[in-house]
Amino acid sequence: MRLEGKVAIVTGGAGGIGRGIVHAFTKEGARVLFVDINDEAGRALEAELAGAGKFLDVDISTEENAAVIVDAAIDAFGRVDVLVNNAHASRQVPLLETTQEIMDLSFGTGFYPTFWLMKAAHEQLAAHEGTVINFASGAGIEGQVNQTSYAAAKEAIRAISRVAANEWAAENINVNLISPLAATEGIKAYIAANPGIEETLLAKTPLHRFGDPEKDIGRVAVFLASEDASYITGQTIMVDGGSIKLR
C-alpha cells in the first residue's frame, strides 16, 4: 500500500492509460478523483472502484474548471497529494495540413489544462509535499511524422514541467513526466491510420511489445507518486520498452 493516505487527481481517467493509472493507484491505497467526458465509462469505473475513486464529468479545456476539479477532490477526499495530467486529444496530419484549429485542439486539451491544473493544485501540493506527473511523448522527442500539433503540445508540457521542478523544489513538490508506449485505443487508431507503423514501432522497441496501461505505465506512476521517488524531479521517464533512449 505504497500510496495509502494519498489523494490523486487523474485526468482522462475513464479509459486507456488514465484508467490504468486509476487502477494502479487505488490498488496501492490511494483515493482518486478521476476526470473524463465519457460519462458512461466514468460511472462504470466509479462503481467498480467501490469508494476508492470518484468520477467527475467535466471539460478540462475550460480554464475555470481547473479550480472546480481541485475543489471536487478536496470535497470528496479532503486533500490533494498527486496530480496526474494524462488527458490529451489531437489529430494526426502532415505539418503542411496542420491548421490553427488542429493546433488549438491539441494545446486546448493537453498543454493548457496541464498548465491550469498545475496552478490550481499548487497550494494543495505545497501543503502536502506533493507530486505532479505529466505526460510527454516520443512524438515530440523524436519529431514523428504527422504529429505536428501533438508533438508541439507535448514538448511545451515538458518545458513547463522542468520549470516547475526548479521553481517548486523548495516546497518539496516533485514534477516528472512519463513518455509511454502503451496498448490504448489511441495507439490502435494511430496504427489503423498509418499502415505499417505497428511493425515499425515494434521493430525499434527492444522489448517488442506495447506496454500495459496498468501494469507497465500505472506501476511507474505509482513509483513516481510514492516516497521512493522523493529524490527524482524534472525528469522524463521513458516507459516505452526501450524504443527511445534519452541522452
C-alpha positions in Angstrom: 0.0 0.0 0.0 2.6 2.5 -1.1 0.1 5.3 -1.7 -2.1 4.8 1.4 -3.4 8.1 2.7 -2.7 9.9 -0.6 -5.3 11.6 -2.8 -4.7 11.9 -6.5 -6.4 13.7 -9.4 -6.1 11.9 -12.8 -7.4 13.5 -16.0 -8.6 11.3 -18.8 -9.1 8.6 -16.2 -12.0 6.6 -17.6 -10.0 4.9 -20.3 -6.6 4.0 -21.7 -3.5 5.0 -19.7 -5.6 7.1 -17.3 -7.8 4.1 -16.4 -4.7 2.0 -15.9 -3.2 4.6 -13.5 -6.5 4.9 -11.6 -6.5 1.1 -11.0 -2.8 1.1 -10.1 -3.2 3.9 -7.6 -6.3 2.6 -5.9 -4.7 -0.9 -5.5 -1.9 0.9 -3.6 -4.3 2.6 -1.2 -4.8 6.0 -2.9 -8.1 7.6 -3.3 -8.6 9.1 -6.7 -10.7 11.8 -8.3 -10.7 10.9 -12.0 -11.9 13.3 -14.7 -13.3 12.5 -18.1 -16.0 13.4 -20.5 -17.0 9.8 -21.2 -19.8 9.7 -18.7 -20.8 6.1 -19.2 -17.3 4.7 -18.8 -16.6 7.0 -15.9 -19.7 5.9 -14.0 -18.9 2.3 -14.6 -15.4 2.7 -13.3 -16.5 4.6 -10.2 -18.9 1.7 -9.4 -16.1 -0.8 -9.9 -13.8 1.1 -7.5 -16.3 0.9 -4.6 -15.5 4.2 -2.9 -11.8 4.4 -3.7 -12.5 6.5 -6.7 -14.9 9.3 -7.6 -15.7 10.3 -11.2 -16.1 13.9 -12.3 -17.6 14.6 -15.7 -16.1 18.0 -16.6 -14.4 19.6 -19.6 -10.8 20.3 -18.8 -10.4 22.6 -21.8 -12.1 25.4 -19.9 -9.7 27.3 -17.6 -12.3 27.9 -14.8 -12.8 24.1 -14.5 -9.3 23.6 -13.1 -10.4 25.0 -9.8 -13.6 23.0 -10.0 -11.6 19.8 -10.3 -9.3 20.6 -7.4 -12.2 21.6 -5.2 -14.0 18.4 -6.1 -11.1 16.4 -4.9 -10.9 18.3 -1.7 -14.6 17.9 -1.1 -14.5 14.2 -1.8 -11.3 13.2 0.0 -10.0 16.2 2.0 -6.8 17.0 0.2 -4.7 16.6 -3.0 -1.2 14.9 -3.0 -0.8 13.9 -6.6 -1.8 15.5 -9.9 -1.7 13.3 -13.0 -2.2 15.3 -16.2 -2.9 12.5 -18.7 -5.8 13.7 -20.9 -4.9 14.9 -24.4 -6.7 14.9 -27.8 -5.1 15.6 -31.2 -5.3 15.0 -34.9 -2.5 13.4 -36.9 -1.9 15.2 -40.2 1.3 16.4 -42.1 2.7 19.7 -41.0 1.5 21.5 -44.2 -2.0 20.3 -43.5 -2.0 21.4 -39.8 -4.4 24.2 -39.3 -4.9 26.6 -36.4 -8.0 24.6 -35.4 -5.9 21.4 -35.1 -3.2 23.2 -33.1 -5.9 24.7 -30.8 -7.4 21.2 -30.2 -4.0 19.8 -29.1 -3.0 22.7 -26.9 -6.5 23.2 -25.6 -6.9 19.7 -24.4 -3.3 18.9 -23.5 -1.0 21.8 -22.7 -3.3 24.4 -21.3 -5.3 22.0 -19.0 -1.9 20.8 -17.7 -0.8 24.4 -17.1 -4.1 25.4 -15.4 -4.3 22.4 -13.2 -0.7 22.7 -12.0 -1.5 26.3 -10.9 -4.8 25.4 -9.4 -3.4 22.4 -7.4 -0.2 24.2 -6.3 -1.5 25.2 -2.9 -2.5 21.7 -2.0 0.6 20.2 -3.4 2.8 22.6 -1.4 0.9 21.8 1.8 1.4 18.1 1.4 4.8 18.0 -0.4 3.0 16.5 -3.4 3.8 15.2 -6.8 3.0 16.2 -10.4 3.1 13.5 -13.1 2.7 15.0 -16.6 2.9 13.2 -19.9 5.5 13.5 -22.7 5.6 11.6 -26.0 8.0 10.2 -28.4 6.1 12.2 -31.0 7.7 15.3 -29.6 11.1 13.9 -28.5 11.7 12.4 -32.0 9.6 14.6 -34.1 7.4 11.9 -35.5 5.7 12.5 -38.8 2.1 13.7 -38.9 2.3 14.7 -35.3 2.9 18.5 -35.5 0.3 19.6 -33.1 0.7 16.8 -30.6 4.5 16.9 -30.6 4.4 20.7 -30.1 2.0 20.5 -27.1 3.9 17.6 -25.5 7.2 19.4 -25.8 5.6 22.5 -24.3 4.4 20.4 -21.4 7.9 19.1 -20.9 9.2 22.6 -20.8 6.9 23.9 -18.1 7.4 20.7 -16.1 11.1 21.4 -16.0 10.5 25.0 -14.9 8.1 23.9 -12.2 10.6 21.2 -11.0 13.1 24.0 -10.4 10.7 26.6 -9.0 8.8 24.2 -6.7 11.7 22.2 -5.4 11.9 24.5 -2.4 8.4 23.4 -1.5 9.3 19.7 -1.9 7.0 19.3 -4.9 8.3 16.7 -7.4 7.4 17.2 -11.0 8.2 14.5 -13.5 7.0 13.2 -16.9 6.2 9.8 -18.3 6.7 9.2 -22.0 4.8 5.9 -22.7 4.2 3.4 -25.4 1.0 1.5 -24.5 -1.8 -0.5 -26.0 -4.6 2.0 -25.9 -7.4 2.9 -28.1 -5.4 5.9 -29.2 -2.4 3.9 -30.4 -4.8 1.4 -32.1 -6.3 4.3 -34.1 -2.8 5.6 -34.9 -1.9 2.2 -36.2 -5.1 1.9 -38.3 -4.4 5.4 -39.8 -0.8 4.6 -40.7 -0.4 1.2 -42.4 2.9 -0.4 -41.5 3.5 1.8 -38.4 2.9 -1.1 -35.9 5.7 -3.1 -37.4 8.0 -0.1 -37.4 7.2 0.7 -33.8 7.8 -2.8 -32.6 10.9 -3.3 -34.7 12.5 -0.3 -32.8 11.2 -1.5 -29.4 13.7 -3.9 -27.8 11.0 -5.4 -25.6 9.0 -5.9 -28.8 5.5 -5.2 -27.3 3.3 -2.3 -26.4 3.0 -1.6 -22.6 0.0 -2.4 -20.5 -1.7 0.8 -19.2 -2.0 -0.5 -15.7 0.9 -3.0 -15.2 3.5 -1.0 -17.1 2.5 2.6 -17.2 0.4 2.6 -14.0 3.1 1.0 -11.9 5.7 3.6 -12.9 3.2 6.3 -12.0 2.8 4.6 -8.6 6.6 4.8 -8.1 6.7 8.5 -9.0 3.9 9.3 -6.7 5.5 7.3 -3.8 8.1 8.2 -1.3 10.5 6.0 -3.2 10.8 8.7 -5.9 11.3 11.7 -3.5 14.7 12.4 -4.9 13.6 12.5 -8.6 12.3 15.6 -10.2 12.4 17.3 -13.6 12.9 14.0 -15.4 11.2 12.4 -18.4 10.9 8.7 -17.7 10.7 6.7 -20.8 8.2 3.8 -20.3 8.3 2.6 -23.9 10.0 -0.7 -24.0 13.4 0.9 -24.8 12.3 2.4 -28.1 13.8 5.8 -27.2 16.9 6.3 -25.1 17.4 9.8 -23.9 20.9 11.3 -23.5 
